[in-house]
Amino acid sequence: MATLRDILRKIEAVKKTKQITKAMNMVAAARLRSTQGRMESFEPYATKFAEVLGNLSSGMDPEIHPLLVKKDEIKKTELLHFTSDRGLCGSFNSNTINMAEKWVKDQQQNDRDYGLTLVGRKGRDYFRRRGANITTSHIQIYEQVDISFVNKMTREFTDRYLDEGVDEVYMIYTRFFSLGKQEPTLVKLIPIEPPESEGSAKGPAAEYLCEPSAEELLIELLPKHISVQIYNAFLQNEVSENAARMAAMDNATKNCSEMIEDLTLVFNKVRQAAITAELMDIVGGAEAIKKA
């Protein structure tokens, strides 16, 4: 049985752990508020952008731009994959990694060459240990990323697609729905599949007067559509990471409180047993003196 000193040492260790997890929960909550504000500010723009693109593309020939044309044979694919740079966020990283592994297996079963563009240290370290085909990786960039970096990434993907270096480009990120729900999401970036407008079954939902023409405007918006999706993925993934870490640290803090209660109960039982043993020794010694 553990001694009183050992139990007290464990209680103090758990209390210190509880202080750390509580502080990390507060830090994650503060970061969540700032990142969620950026995401919510960008979301109306992304929504309206998709709406305009869907209206312009409805009823238009996809042959007007190579980014809209699906290739007859798919030989090489690329995956843009998002994870976090740090851990202690529950199953946040494992969920997207499992989806990426399934995607890689599908490519291998279809005899396709694949490449991975990895954002986040956890994904990079995981796939590097397993010898995956990593095209490039980016770490420690979430707080520094801006639209110029995203545009550069978009140009690299589109140039490779137009130069026959890759036939399809996909993206996996974690989409934020609420503090209790974040889901890994797989989307196709290239070739572009314009979002359907609400009135797509009956034709365009809105009539636009375009200058220059609708075709020229659509061609101009297509690369920007890819950038919008990637930048939205950065924001969604960052918010989801902070929400997952906040929930994980909150659960850890509650577990520490339960452990402290259990250890305190054990401490009291051991102390009571020690006191009882000492009293029995005293009583036994007194009885021995009387008999002597």
Summary of the structure (lengths in Angstrom):
residues: 292
radius of gyration: 29.0
end to end distance: 35.0
largest distance: 117.0
contacts: 851
relative contact order: 0.18
helix: 63%
strand: 14%
